[in-house]
Amino acid sequence: MKFIAEINVMPLKALLDPQGKAVTQTLQNTGYKTVSDVRIGKHIHLSLEADSEAQAHEKVSTICKTVLINPIMEGFEYILKTE
């Protein structure tokens, strides 16, 4: 079966996000005073094949933990869809 994983990788909430802080400050300085707590991460779209949905979940989770994130600084969540 073919699956599509939509993965969001974000900095852990306990850590400072310098890029998000810079964007927050820029938005506030340009008139968007009500914007706060911007966090910037990355979105990854990947296609994969697996024998079952459970196997696809296992593959995506392993890919995230071993390749796509730094577990010390980032967390992830994903949505899995059939293609």
ChimeraX commands (.cxc) that place a marker at each C-alpha (Angstrom):
marker #1 position 0.00,0.00,0.00 radius 0.5
marker #1 position 1.10,3.56,-0.64 radius 0.5
marker #1 position 0.94,6.17,2.10 radius 0.5
marker #1 position 1.65,9.86,2.42 radius 0.5
marker #1 position 3.03,11.28,5.65 radius 0.5
marker #1 position 2.64,14.96,6.47 radius 0.5
marker #1 position 5.22,15.60,9.20 radius 0.5
marker #1 position 5.63,18.71,11.34 radius 0.5
marker #1 position 8.89,19.19,13.21 radius 0.5
marker #1 position 8.96,21.90,15.87 radius 0.5
marker #1 position 11.42,23.09,18.49 radius 0.5
marker #1 position 10.60,21.77,21.95 radius 0.5
marker #1 position 8.47,24.24,23.90 radius 0.5
marker #1 position 11.00,24.38,26.73 radius 0.5
marker #1 position 13.68,25.71,24.36 radius 0.5
marker #1 position 14.16,29.19,23.00 radius 0.5
marker #1 position 13.24,29.57,19.32 radius 0.5
marker #1 position 15.47,32.46,18.13 radius 0.5
marker #1 position 13.98,32.49,14.64 radius 0.5
marker #1 position 10.44,32.58,16.04 radius 0.5
marker #1 position 11.41,35.34,18.46 radius 0.5
marker #1 position 12.88,37.43,15.62 radius 0.5
marker #1 position 9.72,36.99,13.53 radius 0.5
marker #1 position 7.53,37.88,16.54 radius 0.5
marker #1 position 9.53,41.07,17.08 radius 0.5
marker #1 position 9.40,42.00,13.38 radius 0.5
marker #1 position 5.64,41.46,13.23 radius 0.5
marker #1 position 5.07,43.58,16.33 radius 0.5
marker #1 position 7.36,46.32,14.98 radius 0.5
marker #1 position 5.40,46.42,11.72 radius 0.5
marker #1 position 2.05,46.94,13.38 radius 0.5
marker #1 position 0.91,43.43,14.29 radius 0.5
marker #1 position 0.92,44.12,18.03 radius 0.5
marker #1 position -1.45,41.26,18.86 radius 0.5
marker #1 position 0.89,38.56,17.49 radius 0.5
marker #1 position 2.96,36.68,20.06 radius 0.5
marker #1 position 4.78,33.40,20.62 radius 0.5
marker #1 position 5.72,32.62,17.02 radius 0.5
marker #1 position 7.45,29.23,16.72 radius 0.5
marker #1 position 9.11,28.18,13.48 radius 0.5
marker #1 position 9.64,24.59,12.42 radius 0.5
marker #1 position 9.59,22.58,9.24 radius 0.5
marker #1 position 6.97,20.66,7.30 radius 0.5
marker #1 position 7.95,17.47,5.49 radius 0.5
marker #1 position 5.83,15.58,2.95 radius 0.5
marker #1 position 6.92,12.06,2.07 radius 0.5
marker #1 position 5.47,9.07,0.26 radius 0.5
marker #1 position 6.22,5.53,1.32 radius 0.5
marker #1 position 5.08,1.98,0.78 radius 0.5
marker #1 position 4.17,-0.42,3.57 radius 0.5
marker #1 position 2.21,-3.64,3.95 radius 0.5
marker #1 position -0.18,-2.11,6.49 radius 0.5
marker #1 position -1.07,1.16,8.17 radius 0.5
marker #1 position 0.60,-0.04,11.37 radius 0.5
marker #1 position 3.83,-0.73,9.49 radius 0.5
marker #1 position 3.63,2.70,7.83 radius 0.5
marker #1 position 3.25,4.35,11.24 radius 0.5
marker #1 position 6.27,2.44,12.51 radius 0.5
marker #1 position 8.36,3.44,9.48 radius 0.5
marker #1 position 7.43,7.12,9.69 radius 0.5
marker #1 position 8.11,7.24,13.42 radius 0.5
marker #1 position 11.51,5.60,12.95 radius 0.5
marker #1 position 12.40,7.93,10.07 radius 0.5
marker #1 position 11.50,10.94,12.19 radius 0.5
marker #1 position 13.45,9.77,15.23 radius 0.5
marker #1 position 16.57,8.70,13.35 radius 0.5
marker #1 position 16.82,11.13,10.42 radius 0.5
marker #1 position 14.47,14.11,10.50 radius 0.5
marker #1 position 14.71,15.45,14.05 radius 0.5
marker #1 position 17.24,16.20,16.73 radius 0.5
marker #1 position 15.45,14.68,19.76 radius 0.5
marker #1 position 17.32,16.97,22.15 radius 0.5
marker #1 position 15.86,20.08,20.50 radius 0.5
marker #1 position 12.85,19.03,18.42 radius 0.5
marker #1 position 9.63,17.09,18.56 radius 0.5
marker #1 position 7.41,15.85,15.76 radius 0.5
marker #1 position 3.87,14.92,14.91 radius 0.5
marker #1 position 2.48,13.56,11.68 radius 0.5
marker #1 position -0.65,12.61,9.81 radius 0.5
marker #1 position -0.65,9.48,7.70 radius 0.5
marker #1 position -2.95,9.19,4.67 radius 0.5
marker #1 position -3.42,6.50,2.08 radius 0.5
marker #1 position -2.49,7.52,-1.43 radius 0.5
marker link #1:1,2 radius 0.2
marker link #1:2,3 radius 0.2
marker link #1:3,4 radius 0.2
marker link #1:4,5 radius 0.2
marker link #1:5,6 radius 0.2
marker link #1:6,7 radius 0.2
marker link #1:7,8 radius 0.2
marker link #1:8,9 radius 0.2
marker link #1:9,10 radius 0.2
marker link #1:10,11 radius 0.2
marker link #1:11,12 radius 0.2
marker link #1:12,13 radius 0.2
marker link #1:13,14 radius 0.2
marker link #1:14,15 radius 0.2
marker link #1:15,16 radius 0.2
marker link #1:16,17 radius 0.2
marker link #1:17,18 radius 0.2
marker link #1:18,19 radius 0.2
marker link #1:19,20 radius 0.2
marker link #1:20,21 radius 0.2
marker link #1:21,22 radius 0.2
marker link #1:22,23 radius 0.2
marker link #1:23,24 radius 0.2
marker link #1:24,25 radius 0.2
marker link #1:25,26 radius 0.2
marker link #1:26,27 radius 0.2
marker link #1:27,28 radius 0.2
marker link #1:28,29 radius 0.2
marker link #1:29,30 radius 0.2
marker link #1:30,31 radius 0.2
marker link #1:31,32 radius 0.2
marker link #1:32,33 radius 0.2
marker link #1:33,34 radius 0.2
marker link #1:34,35 radius 0.2
marker link #1:35,36 radius 0.2
marker link #1:36,37 radius 0.2
marker link #1:37,38 radius 0.2
marker link #1:38,39 radius 0.2
marker link #1:39,40 radius 0.2
marker link #1:40,41 radius 0.2
marker link #1:41,42 radius 0.2
marker link #1:42,43 radius 0.2
marker link #1:43,44 radius 0.2
marker link #1:44,45 radius 0.2
marker link #1:45,46 radius 0.2
marker link #1:46,47 radius 0.2
marker link #1:47,48 radius 0.2
marker link #1:48,49 radius 0.2
marker link #1:49,50 radius 0.2
marker link #1:50,51 radius 0.2
marker link #1:51,52 radius 0.2
marker link #1:52,53 radius 0.2
marker link #1:53,54 radius 0.2
marker link #1:54,55 radius 0.2
marker link #1:55,56 radius 0.2
marker link #1:56,57 radius 0.2
marker link #1:57,58 radius 0.2
marker link #1:58,59 radius 0.2
marker link #1:59,60 radius 0.2
marker link #1:60,61 radius 0.2
marker link #1:61,62 radius 0.2
marker link #1:62,63 radius 0.2
marker link #1:63,64 radius 0.2
marker link #1:64,65 radius 0.2
marker link #1:65,66 radius 0.2
marker link #1:66,67 radius 0.2
marker link #1:67,68 radius 0.2
marker link #1:68,69 radius 0.2
marker link #1:69,70 radius 0.2
marker link #1:70,71 radius 0.2
marker link #1:71,72 radius 0.2
marker link #1:72,73 radius 0.2
marker link #1:73,74 radius 0.2
marker link #1:74,75 radius 0.2
marker link #1:75,76 radius 0.2
marker link #1:76,77 radius 0.2
marker link #1:77,78 radius 0.2
marker link #1:78,79 radius 0.2
marker link #1:79,80 radius 0.2
marker link #1:80,81 radius 0.2
marker link #1:81,82 radius 0.2
marker link #1:82,83 radius 0.2
view
